[in-house]
Amino acid sequence: MQLKNTLLPLYGILIFFVLYILSASFYPGGNVADKMQAGFDWFHNYWCDLLETKAMNGQNNAAKPLAVVALILLLVSLGYLFFLFPKHFPIDSNKAKIWNKIITYAGASSVFLTYFITTSFHHYTIGISSFLGLLAMLGIFISLKYHSKRLYLIAGWMALGLLLLNNLMYYTRMGEFYLPLMQKVGFAAVLTWFASLSVIMHRKKKSLSSKGV
């Protein structure tokens, strides 16, 4: 495995953010607060609004093609990260080795199911993919603790807290007015954390390479 490959998830996440912002500029308009408002409102529009065939104002959604490309790139990047992480930070404890496979397979399954938010199965797949993603994240937490990466572990728990709050608001509709904004904040926090995992994998690989391992 080449050294640069450990940074591919980071690059994919960064490009996703760029494409996400760019696709938002093509969104015709309409949101949960005002269906006739022009353009994408960062406070009232959901990320998923960019993936709909029709914008909330009834116009054809010109943002969808680029938003779908951004989503696919993100999912491939995360899937690759879930594949790489247990190889660079494996859990060697006999009692916890199973988590190496959980990170890979639960993470990959979560990534696969997340694509279906672009279909009519949106509401059904969110819960299942979130649960599988949670399992993968818990596995990564166990690995980070095993390898004494406390700072990344704390950051991960904080990002997960935002993600869980977002899901609580989504399913209970509590604080629904702020949900579109919370979705973006939680999403950005989790993706930034995943990007940091790509960086520490790269650093570890670089360190081992310098030692001739």
C-alpha positions as CSV (number, residue, x, y, z in Angstrom):
1,M,0.0,0.0,0.0
2,Q,1.5,3.3,-1.0
3,L,1.9,6.1,1.5
4,K,-0.4,8.5,-0.4
5,N,-3.3,6.2,-0.3
6,T,-3.9,6.9,3.4
7,L,-4.8,10.5,2.5
8,L,-7.4,9.6,-0.1
9,P,-10.3,9.7,2.4
10,L,-9.1,13.2,3.4
11,Y,-9.0,14.4,-0.2
12,G,-12.4,12.9,-0.9
13,I,-14.0,14.6,2.0
14,L,-12.4,18.0,1.1
15,I,-13.6,17.7,-2.5
16,F,-17.1,16.7,-1.2
17,F,-17.3,19.9,0.8
18,V,-16.3,21.9,-2.3
19,L,-18.9,20.1,-4.5
20,Y,-21.6,20.4,-1.8
21,I,-21.1,24.2,-1.7
22,L,-21.0,24.4,-5.5
23,S,-24.2,22.3,-5.9
24,A,-26.0,24.5,-3.4
25,S,-25.4,27.5,-5.7
26,F,-27.6,25.7,-8.4
27,Y,-30.5,25.0,-6.1
28,P,-33.6,26.9,-7.5
29,G,-35.2,27.6,-4.2
30,G,-37.7,26.7,-1.5
31,N,-37.3,25.4,2.0
32,V,-39.2,24.3,5.1
33,A,-39.8,27.9,6.2
34,D,-40.6,29.5,2.8
35,K,-41.3,27.4,-0.2
36,M,-41.0,30.3,-2.6
37,Q,-37.6,31.7,-1.3
38,A,-35.0,31.8,-4.0
39,G,-31.8,29.8,-3.8
40,F,-30.4,27.5,-1.1
41,D,-30.9,28.8,2.5
42,W,-28.1,27.5,4.7
43,F,-30.3,27.8,7.8
44,H,-33.6,26.3,6.5
45,N,-32.6,23.9,3.7
46,Y,-31.6,20.3,4.4
47,W,-28.6,18.7,2.6
48,C,-31.1,16.2,1.2
49,D,-33.0,19.0,-0.6
50,L,-30.1,19.1,-3.1
51,L,-30.7,15.5,-3.9
52,E,-34.4,15.8,-4.8
53,T,-35.5,15.8,-8.5
54,K,-37.8,18.8,-7.8
55,A,-36.9,21.8,-5.6
56,M,-39.4,22.8,-2.9
57,N,-40.5,25.7,-5.1
58,G,-41.7,23.2,-7.7
59,Q,-38.9,23.8,-10.2
60,N,-36.6,21.2,-11.6
61,N,-33.6,20.8,-9.3
62,A,-30.5,21.8,-11.2
63,A,-28.4,21.0,-8.1
64,K,-29.1,17.3,-8.1
65,P,-26.6,15.9,-10.6
66,L,-23.6,17.6,-8.8
67,A,-25.0,16.8,-5.4
68,V,-25.3,13.1,-6.4
69,V,-21.6,13.1,-7.6
70,A,-20.6,14.7,-4.3
71,L,-22.5,12.1,-2.3
72,I,-21.0,9.2,-4.3
73,L,-17.5,10.6,-3.8
74,L,-18.1,11.0,-0.1
75,L,-19.4,7.4,0.3
76,V,-16.5,5.9,-1.6
77,S,-14.1,7.9,0.5
78,L,-15.7,6.8,3.8
79,G,-15.9,3.2,2.6
80,Y,-12.2,3.3,1.9
81,L,-11.5,4.8,5.3
82,F,-13.5,2.0,7.0
83,F,-11.4,-0.5,5.1
84,L,-8.1,1.2,5.9
85,F,-8.5,2.1,9.5
86,P,-8.4,-1.4,11.1
87,K,-5.3,-2.2,9.0
88,H,-3.4,0.8,10.4
89,F,-4.9,0.7,13.9
90,P,-5.9,-2.9,14.5
91,I,-7.2,-4.1,17.9
92,D,-5.0,-7.0,18.8
93,S,-6.8,-7.9,22.0
94,N,-8.4,-11.4,21.7
95,K,-11.5,-10.2,23.4
96,A,-12.0,-7.2,21.1
97,K,-10.6,-8.3,17.7
98,I,-14.1,-8.7,16.4
99,W,-14.3,-4.9,16.3
100,N,-11.8,-4.8,13.4
101,K,-14.3,-6.6,11.2
102,I,-17.2,-4.6,12.6
103,I,-15.5,-1.3,11.6
104,T,-15.0,-2.6,8.0
105,Y,-18.3,-4.4,7.4
106,A,-20.7,-2.2,9.4
107,G,-19.1,0.9,8.0
108,A,-19.2,-0.4,4.4
109,S,-22.9,-1.4,4.9
110,S,-23.7,2.0,6.3
111,V,-22.1,3.7,3.4
112,F,-23.9,1.5,0.9
113,L,-27.3,2.1,2.4
114,T,-26.7,5.8,2.7
115,Y,-26.8,6.1,-1.1
116,F,-30.5,5.2,-1.0
117,I,-31.4,8.5,0.6
118,T,-31.5,9.7,-3.0
119,T,-34.5,7.4,-3.6
120,S,-38.0,7.0,-2.2
121,F,-36.5,4.7,0.6
122,H,-35.0,7.8,2.2
123,H,-36.7,7.6,5.5
124,Y,-36.2,3.9,5.9
125,T,-32.5,3.8,5.1
126,I,-31.6,6.7,7.4
127,G,-32.3,4.7,10.6
128,I,-30.6,1.5,9.4
129,S,-27.5,3.3,8.0
130,S,-27.2,5.5,11.1
131,F,-27.2,2.4,13.3
132,L,-24.6,0.6,11.3
133,G,-22.5,3.8,11.1
134,L,-22.8,4.0,14.9
135,L,-21.4,0.5,15.3
136,A,-18.5,1.3,13.0
137,M,-17.7,4.5,15.0
138,L,-17.8,2.6,18.3
139,G,-15.3,0.2,16.9
140,I,-13.1,3.1,15.9
141,F,-13.4,4.5,19.4
142,I,-12.3,1.2,20.9
143,S,-9.3,1.2,18.5
144,L,-8.4,4.8,19.4
145,K,-8.5,3.9,23.1
146,Y,-6.5,0.8,22.5
147,H,-3.8,2.8,20.7
148,S,-3.9,5.7,23.3
149,K,-5.2,8.3,20.8
150,R,-7.1,10.2,23.5
151,L,-7.5,13.5,21.7
152,Y,-9.0,11.8,18.6
153,L,-11.2,9.7,20.9
154,I,-12.6,12.8,22.7
155,A,-13.1,14.6,19.3
156,G,-15.0,11.5,18.0
157,W,-17.3,11.4,21.0
158,M,-18.1,15.1,20.6
159,A,-18.8,14.6,16.9
160,L,-21.0,11.6,17.7
161,G,-22.9,13.6,20.3
162,L,-23.8,16.2,17.7
163,L,-24.9,13.4,15.3
164,L,-27.0,11.7,18.0
165,L,-28.6,15.1,18.8
166,N,-29.4,15.6,15.1
167,N,-31.1,12.1,15.0
168,L,-33.0,12.8,18.1
169,M,-34.3,16.1,16.7
170,Y,-35.1,14.3,13.4
171,Y,-37.2,11.5,14.9
172,T,-38.9,13.5,17.7
173,R,-39.2,16.8,15.7
174,M,-38.0,18.5,18.8
175,G,-36.5,21.9,17.9
176,E,-37.5,21.2,14.3
177,F,-36.9,24.8,13.4
178,Y,-33.2,24.4,14.0
179,L,-32.9,20.9,12.5
180,P,-31.6,22.0,9.1
181,L,-28.8,24.0,10.7
182,M,-28.0,21.2,13.2
183,Q,-27.8,18.7,10.4
184,K,-25.0,20.7,8.7
185,V,-23.2,21.3,12.0
186,G,-23.3,17.6,13.0
187,F,-22.4,16.5,9.4
188,A,-19.4,18.9,9.2
189,A,-18.2,17.8,12.7
190,V,-18.3,14.1,11.9
191,L,-16.7,14.5,8.4
192,T,-13.9,16.6,9.9
193,W,-13.3,13.9,12.5
194,F,-13.1,11.3,9.8
195,A,-10.7,13.4,7.8
196,S,-8.5,13.6,10.9
197,L,-8.4,9.8,11.0
198,S,-7.0,9.8,7.5
199,V,-4.3,12.2,8.7
200,I,-3.2,10.0,11.7
201,M,-3.2,6.9,9.4
202,H,-0.9,8.8,7.1
203,R,1.4,9.9,10.0
204,K,1.6,6.3,11.3
205,K,2.4,5.0,7.8
206,K,5.0,7.7,7.3
207,S,6.6,6.9,10.7
208,L,6.8,3.2,9.9
209,S,8.2,3.9,6.5
210,S,11.0,6.1,7.9
211,K,11.9,3.2,10.2
212,G,12.0,0.8,7.3
213,V,9.0,-1.2,8.6
